[in-house]
Each structure stands twice: as C-alpha cells, then as structure tokens.
Amino acid sequence: MSEDASWKPYEAGSTLGLSGSQGGTITWDEQYAGQVRLTLEQDESRSFHAITCGVSGWLLHSRFFGSAPEAFAAFEELRPALVELWAQLPKGGPGSPTEARAGGPLLAAFLARFP
C-alpha cells in the first residue's frame, strides 16, 4: 500500500469551492492521518495557483505557481514529501525545546526543497 492510499478529502470535500487562505477558490483539499493537510487554490482569471501545506503543530507553508500543470505536479510531489516529514516529527508539535530543536533541521530541509 502506498502512502497516498491514506490521503482523504479534507472535511469530506466540504471545503471545495470555498475561498482559500490565499484568495483563490479551493479546488483540491486533502488530509493525511488528520495531521497533514494539502490544499490547492486557483483563480484562472489571474493565472493564480497556490498550494498550502501543513503539518499540525509544525508547519504552514504556501507555494505559488503560474499554471495549473505546475501546481498539479507540485501537489503530487508534496504528498509523499509531507508524509515523510510528518513521520519524522513528534505528533502534534514539539513537546519540549529539545524536540523543537530536533525538528528545526527537518523543517529547514523541507522548506529548502519546496520553496
């Protein structure tokens, strides 16, 4: 079974069509294990495509793209990368300064890979 097999529509798909945090319309919104979220917003009238990804307690990061194909490819690439990052971090966020320091390099590497 692949990691993607556990991705599910966020809130059973009820967020699709709503306005997203970056000002576009949510067209794809998924979660993994209730701790990882990946959202795609689009506004074709202004060639706007944004992906916001999050790991509960650790990360909220948005990326912007000029075309739908670029955004779709990035969405697919982010799924396994986010699961890998989540698997290495304490669930729900750092429970101590030591855990926060240990998570720092993992988060930095993720952000460098997906600016």
N, C-alpha and C positions, 0 to 999 in steps of 0.2 A: 504494500500500500504506500503510495507517495504522500508526502507532506500535504500536497494540495488537496488530497481527498478529505481533509478535515476542515477546509475553508467552507464557511457557510455564509449565506446572505445576512448582513447586519440587520438586526431587528426584523427578521423575516422579510426583508426587502421593502419595509415601510418608508425608508428614507429616500428611495429612488424618486427622482423628480422634484425633490425639495432643493432649496437653495443651500449650498455648502458654505463652509467657513471661509473659503477663498472667493466667494461671489459668483461661482458658476452653478450649474444645475448638476446634482448628483446623478450620475449615470451608472455607477458601479460602486458597491459598498459591501465589503466582506469582513468577516472576523474569523479569527483562529483561536480556539480554546478560551473564548471570552476575554482574552488578554491582549490580542494583537488585532489591529484594525487597519484596513487599506481602503481608501476612498478616492474615486475618480470624479472630478467635476469638469464640466465642459461648457463652453459658450462658443459655438461655431461662428456666431456673428462677429466675434473679435478674435478668432483663432486662439482661443484660450483653453488650455487643458492643464489641470492641476491634480496632482496626486498628494494626498496627505496620508502619512503612515504613522502609526503609533504603537508603542509597547507600554502597557499600563504601568504607571509609576516611573517610567524611564525615559520615554522618547515621544515627541510630537514633532514631525518633520514634514515640510511641504516641498514639493518639486514642481517645476513649471515647464511646459512643453509647447511648441508652436504648432504641432499637428497631432491628430488623433492616432495615426500609426505609431508615432514616437511614444505617446502616452500609453497606448495599449501594450507595446513591447516592454516598457518600463514597469507597468503594473504586473505583468507576468514574471519579470525578473525579480521584482521585490518580494513576491510571495515566499519563495524558499529562503531568501536572504533574511527576511523578518523572522521567520520561524527559527532559523539558525541562531540569530541574535537572541531571541526570546529564550531559547533553550539554554543559553549560557548565563542568563541573568537570574538573580533571585526573583521569584514571582511577586508581582505587585509593587515592586520598587525596592530601593535599598533599605534594609532594616537597621543599618549602622553606618557610621562613617567609613569603616573598613570595606563594607560591601559597595558603598558609593565609589570609593577609590578604585576598587577592583573593576567596577563596571565602566569607569571612565575610558580606558583604552578600547574597550569593545565598542562603545558608542562612537568614539572618535574614528575608529576604523570604518564603521558603517557609514558615518557622515562623509568621510573622505571618498568612499567607494560610490556613494549615491548623493552627490552634492545638490 
